[in-house]
Amino acid sequence: MHIKNAWYVAASPDEIDGQPLGRMICGERIVFYRGPQGQPVALEDWCPHRGAPLSLGRVCEGRLSCGYHGLEMGCDGRTVAMPGQRVRGFPAIRAFPAVERHGFIWVWPGDASQADAALIPDLAWASDPEWCFGGGLYHVACDHRLMIDNLMDLTHETYVHQGSIGQPEIDETPCKTSVDGDTATTSRFMDGIQAPPFWRMAMRAHGLDDSQPVDRWQVCHYSPPSHVMIEVGVALAGRGGRNAPRDQRASAIVVDFITPETDTSIWYFWGMARNFRPEDEALTAQIREGQRKIFGEDLQMLERQQANLLRWPDRDLLRLNIDAGGVHARKVIARRVAEEQAAAAAAAAAGASAADATRSPTPSGA
């Protein structure tokens, strides 16, 4: 179950530089490449000649050539040329709206007529020179809603991430969830504690004494279809916490773009944007490696959880107050999916009625 009329992160720009990329998004097999002006293009990963995957072809001067018999495709999904053959009458394949923005390639896997680039999330840090970003990609065999659950309830850090970002105070401090339309925010503030290993490293990198007590915060923001941005950080205790002067806190935004591949697998684009020492590439690499290990600790848990859910599909999941953010996200996804399905059914019915109305009547006595 996933929303299709929405923008999803499909790839990082370097993944389509010079070669096509085949990737399934929301059950749609799509090939991504750069067109004649360097713009991202997304087409069905299907050659109309013999059905070969276009992602096994090559890109030359912005033209995608099938790797089987050399059929060339236009950016609109129409055939352009083929050695020694006439192919311009071939039916077009599906083209998907694609945009490059904020350092990602975005795709709209649903109804192209509804795609509006203005709906792509506004990531202020992506174009601010006082911020820098480092991240990566994981392929995870789990329902995208399980990853949203994981990120909107950070209580699991105490147990899954004991050696990096977990600490008992996460369990001991209640979280608060608020809802605004389709979005949800879960927040937890821990004052006067010792920073866990990851944040002690960040404090040292920022010139702060990591032996001092800190005020720590975690503010998780969900927005449809499946984006989670988490404000995280520590500040020297009593200096204002989340609002402390920049020279007395180490703070960042954990960036989570969760793109469904199928109902039980995802492309997980993760990273961290920070606004301290943005010019320090070695620090960016160190934080990226730390995050890679942290997120890697989640993978086994999520994939085994998915396997259990498939094994016992009739068992209900219990809901606690710490689950409120994820529960809201699931309700939003279920409602949006139901709306899309209803609209598609109505459109199909209208199309069938129109076809019936234009069909020539059978002559009487025939």
C-alpha positions in Angstrom: 0.0 0.0 0.0 1.6 3.2 -1.1 0.6 6.6 -2.4 1.4 7.0 -6.1 0.3 10.6 -6.8 3.3 12.2 -5.0 7.0 13.0 -5.5 9.5 10.4 -4.4 13.3 10.5 -4.4 14.3 8.0 -7.1 18.0 8.4 -7.3 21.0 10.5 -6.6 22.2 12.6 -9.5 25.5 10.7 -10.0 23.5 7.4 -10.5 22.3 8.7 -13.9 25.4 10.5 -15.0 26.5 8.8 -18.2 24.4 5.6 -18.0 20.7 4.6 -17.6 19.5 3.4 -14.3 16.7 0.9 -13.9 14.7 1.1 -10.6 11.3 0.0 -9.5 9.3 2.7 -7.8 5.9 2.0 -6.3 5.6 -1.1 -8.4 6.5 0.7 -11.6 9.7 -0.4 -13.5 11.3 2.8 -14.6 14.5 3.7 -16.4 16.2 7.0 -15.5 18.7 8.9 -17.6 19.7 12.4 -18.7 18.2 13.9 -21.8 19.8 16.2 -24.4 19.9 19.2 -22.1 21.1 17.2 -19.2 17.6 17.0 -17.7 16.4 13.9 -15.9 14.1 11.6 -17.9 12.0 8.8 -16.6 10.4 6.2 -18.9 8.9 2.8 -18.6 11.7 0.3 -18.5 10.4 -1.5 -21.6 11.5 -1.4 -25.2 8.4 -1.4 -27.5 10.3 -3.6 -30.0 10.8 -6.8 -28.1 10.2 -5.8 -24.4 13.8 -5.7 -23.4 14.7 -3.5 -20.4 15.8 -0.1 -21.7 18.0 0.2 -18.6 20.4 -2.4 -20.2 21.0 0.1 -23.0 23.2 3.1 -23.3 22.9 6.9 -23.5 24.6 8.9 -26.2 24.1 12.6 -26.5 20.9 12.4 -24.5 19.4 9.7 -26.5 18.5 6.3 -24.9 19.4 3.4 -27.1 18.1 -0.1 -26.3 20.9 -2.6 -25.7 19.1 -5.3 -27.6 18.6 -4.0 -31.2 19.5 -0.3 -30.9 16.0 1.2 -30.9 16.3 4.8 -29.8 13.7 6.5 -27.5 12.7 10.1 -27.2 12.2 11.8 -23.8 8.4 11.7 -24.3 8.4 7.9 -24.6 8.1 7.9 -28.4 10.4 5.9 -30.6 12.8 8.0 -32.6 15.0 5.7 -34.7 16.4 2.2 -35.2 19.2 1.1 -37.6 17.6 0.2 -41.0 14.0 0.3 -39.7 11.0 2.6 -39.7 9.8 2.8 -36.1 8.2 6.2 -35.6 4.7 4.6 -35.8 5.4 2.5 -32.7 3.1 3.2 -29.8 4.7 5.4 -27.1 5.7 4.0 -23.8 4.8 5.7 -20.5 6.8 8.8 -19.5 7.0 9.8 -15.8 7.5 13.3 -14.6 11.0 13.7 -13.2 12.8 16.7 -11.6 16.3 17.3 -10.3 16.2 19.3 -7.1 17.9 19.6 -3.7 20.6 17.1 -4.8 18.1 14.3 -5.7 16.3 13.0 -8.7 12.5 13.0 -8.0 9.8 11.1 -9.8 6.0 11.1 -9.8 4.9 7.5 -10.4 1.2 8.3 -10.5 -1.1 10.3 -12.8 1.3 12.6 -14.7 -1.5 15.2 -15.2 -1.4 15.8 -11.4 2.4 16.3 -11.1 3.3 19.8 -9.9 7.0 20.5 -9.1 5.9 23.0 -6.5 4.8 20.0 -4.4 8.4 18.9 -4.0 9.4 19.5 -0.3 11.2 22.8 0.3 14.6 21.8 1.8 16.1 25.1 2.9 19.3 23.5 4.0 20.0 22.1 0.6 20.9 25.5 -0.9 22.3 27.2 2.2 26.1 27.5 2.2 26.1 27.3 6.0 24.8 23.8 5.8 26.3 20.6 4.3 24.8 17.2 3.6 26.2 13.7 3.5 24.2 10.5 3.0 23.7 7.2 1.2 21.2 4.6 0.0 20.0 1.3 1.4 17.8 -1.3 -0.2 15.6 -2.7 2.6 13.2 -5.7 2.4 10.4 -4.2 4.4 7.1 -2.3 4.0 7.8 1.5 3.8 5.4 2.0 6.7 7.6 -0.1 9.0 10.5 2.4 8.3 8.2 5.3 9.0 7.2 3.6 12.3 10.9 3.2 13.1 11.8 6.8 12.5 8.7 8.4 14.2 9.3 6.4 17.4 13.0 6.7 18.5 12.5 4.7 21.6 14.2 1.8 19.9 17.5 3.7 20.0 18.0 2.5 23.6 18.1 -1.1 22.4 19.1 -1.2 18.8 21.7 1.6 18.9 23.3 1.1 22.4 26.8 1.9 21.3 26.1 5.0 19.2 23.0 7.1 19.9 21.1 5.1 22.3 20.8 5.8 26.1 18.4 5.0 28.9 17.1 8.6 29.1 15.2 8.1 25.8 13.1 5.4 27.5 12.7 7.5 30.6 11.6 10.7 28.9 8.0 10.8 27.6 7.5 11.9 24.0 4.8 14.2 22.7 3.0 13.8 19.3 1.1 16.6 17.5 -0.8 16.4 14.3 -1.4 19.2 11.7 -3.5 18.0 8.7 -1.5 15.2 7.1 1.7 15.9 8.9 2.7 14.6 12.3 5.5 15.6 14.8 6.9 13.5 17.6 9.2 15.3 20.0 11.4 14.3 23.0 13.6 16.6 25.1 16.1 15.3 27.5 17.8 17.8 29.8 20.9 17.5 32.0 22.2 14.2 30.6 25.5 12.9 29.3 25.8 12.7 25.5 25.9 9.3 23.9 29.1 8.3 21.8 27.9 9.7 18.5 27.0 13.1 20.0 30.2 13.2 22.0 32.1 12.9 18.7 30.0 15.7 17.3 30.6 17.9 20.3 34.4 17.5 20.0 34.3 18.3 16.3 32.4 21.5 17.2 34.9 22.5 19.9 32.6 21.6 22.8 33.7 19.8 26.0 32.1 16.4 25.6 32.4 15.6 29.3 29.9 18.3 30.2 26.1 17.5 30.7 23.9 18.4 27.8 20.3 19.1 26.8 19.4 16.7 24.0 16.4 16.9 21.6 14.7 14.7 18.9 11.9 16.2 16.9 10.6 13.9 14.2 8.5 15.3 11.3 6.4 13.1 9.0 5.0 14.4 5.8 3.3 12.4 2.9 4.0 10.4 1.1 6.8 9.0 3.2 9.3 11.6 4.2 10.7 12.0 7.7 12.9 14.9 8.8 14.3 14.6 12.3 15.8 17.6 14.1 18.5 16.3 16.5 21.2 17.7 18.6 22.8 18.5 21.9 23.6 21.7 23.6 25.6 22.4 26.8 23.1 22.1 29.6 21.2 25.2 30.6 22.1 27.2 27.5 18.7 27.0 25.8 18.7 23.5 24.4 17.4 23.5 20.8 17.5 27.3 20.8 21.0 27.6 22.3 23.6 29.8 20.5 25.3 27.9 17.6 28.6 27.9 19.3 27.2 26.1 22.3 25.3 23.3 20.5 25.8 20.6 17.9 22.7 20.2 15.8 21.6 18.6 12.6 18.7 17.3 10.5 18.5 13.6 9.9 17.1 13.3 6.4 15.0 10.2 5.5 13.4 9.7 2.1 11.6 6.4 2.1 10.7 5.3 -1.5 8.6 2.1 -1.9 9.9 -0.4 -4.4 7.2 -3.0 -3.8 4.7 -3.6 -0.9 7.6 -5.3 1.0 10.7 -3.4 -0.1 12.0 0.1 -0.2 14.8 2.4 -1.4 15.9 4.2 1.7 17.8 7.5 1.0 19.3 8.6 4.3 21.7 11.3 5.4 22.4 14.2 7.8 22.4 17.9 7.1 24.4 19.9 9.6 25.2 23.6 10.2 28.5 23.4 12.0 31.8 23.2 10.2 30.1 22.7 6.8 33.4 23.1 5.0 35.0 20.1 6.8 34.8 17.3 4.3 36.6 14.8 6.6 34.0 15.5 9.3 31.2 15.0 6.7 32.8 11.6 5.8 33.1 10.7 9.5 29.5 11.5 10.2 28.3 9.7 7.1 30.2 6.6 8.2 28.7 6.8 11.7 25.2 7.2 10.2 25.8 4.3 7.8 26.5 2.0 10.8 23.6 3.3 12.8 21.1 2.8 10.0 22.7 -0.5 9.2 21.8 -1.6 12.7 18.1 -1.1 11.9 18.1 -3.3 8.7 18.2 -6.7 10.3 15.4 -5.7 12.7 13.2 -4.3 10.0 13.7 -7.2 7.6 13.1 -9.8 10.3 10.0 -7.8 11.4 8.7 -7.9 7.8 9.3 -11.6 7.6 7.3 -12.2 10.7 4.4 -10.1 9.5 4.3 -12.1 6.3 4.5 -15.4 8.2 1.6 -14.4 10.6 -0.5 -12.0 8.5 -3.6 -12.3 10.7 -1.9 -11.1 13.9 -2.7 -7.6 15.0 0.0 -5.1 16.0 -0.4 -3.5 19.4 -0.5 0.3 19.7 1.2 2.3 22.4 1.4 6.1 23.0 4.9 6.0 21.5 3.4 4.8 18.2 1.2 7.8 17.7 3.3 9.4 14.9 3.5 6.2 12.9 -0.1 5.5 13.4 -1.1 8.9 12.0 1.2 8.3 9.0 -0.5 5.0 8.3 -3.9 6.6 8.4 -2.8 9.3 6.0 -1.4 6.7 3.6 -4.5 4.5 3.8 -6.8 7.5 3.1 -4.7 8.8 0.2 -4.5 5.4 -1.4 -8.2 4.8 -1.1 -8.9 8.2 -2.7 -6.6 7.4 -5.6 -8.2 4.0 -6.1 -11.7 5.5 -6.0 -10.6 8.2 -8.6 -9.1 5.6 -10.9 -12.2 3.4 -10.7 -14.4 6.4 -11.5 -12.2 7.4 -14.4 -12.3 3.8 -15.8 -16.1 3.7 -15.4 -16.5 7.1 -17.2 -14.2 5.8 -20.0 -16.3 2.7 -20.4 -19.5 4.7 -20.6 -18.0 7.0 -23.2 -16.9 4.1 -25.3 -20.4 2.5 -25.1 -22.0 5.8 -26.1 -19.9 6.2 -29.2 -20.1 2.5 -30.3 -22.2 2.1 -33.4 -25.6 0.5 -32.7 -26.2 -2.9 -34.1 -28.7 -2.6 -37.1 -32.1 -4.1 -36.3 -32.8 -7.5 -37.8 -29.1 -8.3 -38.1 
